[in-house]
Amino acid sequence: MTLILTNDDGIDAPGIQALVAAIKQAVSDRNFIIVAPQDHQSGCGHQVTTHQPIPVTKRDRNAYAVGGTPADCTRIALSHLCEQPTFVLSGINAGGNLGVDTYISGTVAAVREAAMHGIPGIAISHYRRGKLAYNWDAAVRWTTSILTDLLSRPLETGCFWNVNLPHLLPEQPEPKVVFCQACTKPLPIDYRLEGESFYYAGNYQQRDRTPGSDVDICFSGNIAITKLHI
């Protein structure tokens, strides 16, 4: 009975190390393997590789670096590297994956792919306020509590959890966990034109937020958890 860990920031990213630390505290009796991209794959969505080789390098007895996308990692893990997977966990992503972000996110695609095969999953992301540094210590603490809860909850076939951790300032109180709906408001689509090229200039922090939605909850300093389905 094994947990599969992946992400879209790459196998050497600090977020997946934070996820490992949280798992060891939350469910120390469970085995896990890491099957993550060898390179940064953020924003690749549910892209899969079908017309070129996918190199897989074994880093140690339970870690594999995959020359492909997060969805590729889940596919290879389920089909060749893990005989009895119980959950696929993806993250902790550097940056939020709120609302309609889930269609763009490689982090979320990894667990969506698992759900397509009847395996439950949890995608975890750490929203970033401006250009401030990530608080990975806080992320480990919050994720430990979240995993203790979500791994024991029943989950219908084809469903998965999407978790977004807030970015708190030192004076802010500890966040509450709020189960909510995903926001359906679009992302800002502002572009700057230089010559014949367009450069994306949308401001993530200024996106519309439906009251009570995951965007609103996370931007307000709390942990937003949504249940999504394929």
Order of alpha helices (4+ residues) and beta strands (2+ residues): beta-alpha-beta-beta-beta-alpha-beta-alpha-beta-alpha-beta-beta-beta-beta-alpha-beta
